[in-house]
Structure formats: C-alpha cells, structure tokens
Amino acid sequence: GFPPRLFYQLADMFNRSSSPYLICYHGPKLMVERYGFDIELIIQLSTSMHGSSEGHMGYIYRRVQRRRRSTGKGSRKLICPTGGAGLPSDVPCDPLFAEPWRETRQSLDEHAELVRERVTSSFESCRKNRTRSSRR
C-alpha cells in the first residue's frame, strides 16, 4: 500500500479535482476520517486475484460536497483540446490533469522532445535528502 503521507496528498488532489467517483481497497473509516477524502461509500465488493486465492474488499465511493471546502468558484471542469488520432475535443477533463491531457495530443516528434527535456531536467536535478524518523 501507499504510505500515509502519500494518501494525504492523494486526498488533497482528489478533493480539489472534479472526479465524481473513487475506487480503492481501503474502507470508509480510513479514507474519510483519517485521510480526509470528501466521499461516501456507494458499494463494497469482495474481489479475488486472478490465478491466486488472495482476496480483497473493493470499495466504490461517490464524491460529496463538504461545507468546509466551499470556495464559490463554480465548476472547475475544463474541455480538453484535441489534436491526435481523431479523439473528440469535448472530453471533460479535470483541471488537475488538463496539461498532461494536452500533451498526449501532441505529435510524436513534439512528444519525444517534451520527454527528452523532462528526462534531461531530471538527470540534472539532485535527489532530495530524506530523513527517517525512528519507530518505537
């Protein structure tokens, strides 16, 4: 599973997004009370892994509006541009993912250049120092 710090970041990203649903393998108490997702449980289903006897409980959630998050900004849903492979131009896109969606619409040469720039930038950056806390 993900570390708690990542779950807090995911909750913040989800709560800022306009995604109407969330699917995961963690129960409502953990997702809502501990991590702060603005969701309510729709259904839970028992799942099993293909080729294994391992089973998990899967949960499907619906977004709920919380008063504490009211910003009065209205809808944040954008329409993402087109430009590739005849894909429609009116696909709703969450603002959080609008830029990556635009990037997927670039030509192969443009996309290759973008990847080259990002990889080069990554190689030139330093790794962050990590501090580990002692567990007792």
Wavefront OBJ file of the C-alpha trace (Angstrom):
o trace
v 0.000 0.000 0.000
v 0.858 3.665 -0.121
v 2.484 5.418 2.834
v 0.187 7.713 4.864
v 1.896 10.885 3.638
v 1.042 9.974 0.043
v -2.565 9.232 0.993
v -2.910 12.723 2.493
v -1.593 14.179 -0.766
v -3.964 11.997 -2.805
v -6.892 13.121 -0.645
v -5.989 16.749 -1.241
v -5.678 16.164 -5.001
v -8.963 14.257 -5.167
v -10.815 16.867 -3.108
v -9.561 19.640 -5.434
v -10.468 17.646 -8.541
v -13.908 17.266 -10.074
v -13.748 13.474 -10.359
v -17.145 12.141 -9.308
v -16.014 8.656 -8.170
v -13.135 6.923 -6.397
v -12.363 3.209 -6.432
v -9.914 1.701 -3.941
v -9.254 -1.113 -1.488
v -9.461 0.907 1.735
v -12.570 1.173 3.899
v -14.602 4.321 4.565
v -13.376 4.911 8.102
v -9.760 5.114 6.956
v -10.471 7.101 3.782
v -12.805 9.692 5.327
v -11.784 10.001 8.969
v -8.030 9.513 8.708
v -7.127 10.850 5.261
v -9.948 13.357 4.744
v -11.393 12.293 1.383
v -14.732 14.010 0.637
v -16.512 10.787 -0.327
v -19.325 8.448 0.673
v -19.476 4.707 0.147
v -21.690 3.505 -2.707
v -20.883 -0.202 -2.620
v -18.277 -2.650 -1.428
v -17.438 -5.857 -3.243
v -15.325 -8.864 -2.432
v -12.655 -9.423 -5.100
v -10.187 -12.214 -5.793
v -6.896 -12.089 -7.644
v -6.709 -13.966 -10.940
v -4.690 -17.150 -10.561
v -4.495 -16.782 -6.798
v -6.615 -17.450 -3.773
v -5.799 -13.976 -2.444
v -8.897 -11.851 -1.882
v -9.579 -8.211 -1.074
v -12.550 -5.960 -0.390
v -13.009 -3.300 -3.054
v -14.865 -0.050 -2.348
v -16.551 2.357 -4.750
v -17.127 5.872 -3.444
v -19.017 8.931 -4.657
v -17.784 12.469 -4.107
v -19.716 14.511 -1.546
v -19.606 18.245 -1.020
v -18.271 19.385 2.319
v -19.149 22.810 3.687
v -15.572 23.331 4.832
v -14.394 23.201 1.222
v -16.801 25.760 -0.197
v -14.868 28.209 -2.381
v -17.604 29.694 -4.542
v -15.520 29.271 -7.689
v -18.162 27.271 -9.541
v -17.398 24.378 -11.864
v -13.745 23.608 -12.466
v -14.324 21.155 -15.302
v -12.463 22.037 -18.494
v -12.830 20.838 -22.029
v -9.537 19.409 -23.191
v -8.225 20.151 -26.666
v -7.987 17.653 -29.460
v -5.259 17.099 -31.976
v -4.479 13.428 -32.084
v -5.876 10.272 -33.628
v -9.356 11.696 -34.169
v -10.126 11.766 -30.477
v -13.031 14.024 -29.518
v -12.376 17.583 -28.410
v -15.229 17.705 -25.909
v -13.947 15.139 -23.400
v -14.386 16.594 -19.890
v -11.047 16.873 -18.166
v -10.269 17.593 -14.562
v -8.086 20.731 -14.267
v -5.532 18.682 -12.355
v -4.900 16.589 -15.477
v -5.555 19.175 -18.222
v -1.883 19.778 -19.066
v -0.938 16.068 -19.338
v -4.081 15.567 -21.462
v -2.949 18.351 -23.812
v 0.496 16.776 -24.004
v -0.972 13.458 -25.168
v -2.493 15.318 -28.130
v 0.896 16.427 -29.467
v 2.571 14.900 -32.490
v 5.079 12.131 -31.907
v 8.013 14.487 -32.564
v 6.654 17.116 -30.142
v 6.028 14.472 -27.506
v 9.508 12.982 -27.946
v 11.057 16.444 -27.477
v 8.992 17.032 -24.322
v 10.091 13.675 -22.882
v 13.731 14.431 -23.793
v 13.541 17.784 -21.970
v 11.983 16.245 -18.858
v 14.449 13.371 -18.682
v 17.388 15.760 -19.115
v 15.977 18.027 -16.425
v 15.555 15.040 -14.112
v 19.167 13.936 -14.616
v 20.389 17.449 -13.832
v 18.452 17.713 -10.557
v 19.728 16.455 -7.215
v 17.965 13.826 -5.182
v 16.249 15.198 -2.103
v 17.698 14.218 1.238
v 15.348 12.075 3.257
v 15.103 11.966 6.989
v 13.708 8.916 8.641
v 12.043 9.029 11.987
v 12.711 6.299 14.468
v 9.806 3.994 15.168
v 9.124 2.810 18.643
l 1 2 3 4 5 6 7 8 9 10 11 12 13 14 15 16 17 18 19 20 21 22 23 24 25 26 27 28 29 30 31 32 33 34 35 36 37 38 39 40 41 42 43 44 45 46 47 48 49 50 51 52 53 54 55 56 57 58 59 60 61 62 63 64 65 66 67 68 69 70 71 72 73 74 75 76 77 78 79 80 81 82 83 84 85 86 87 88 89 90 91 92 93 94 95 96 97 98 99 100 101 102 103 104 105 106 107 108 109 110 111 112 113 114 115 116 117 118 119 120 121 122 123 124 125 126 127 128 129 130 131 132 133 134 135 136
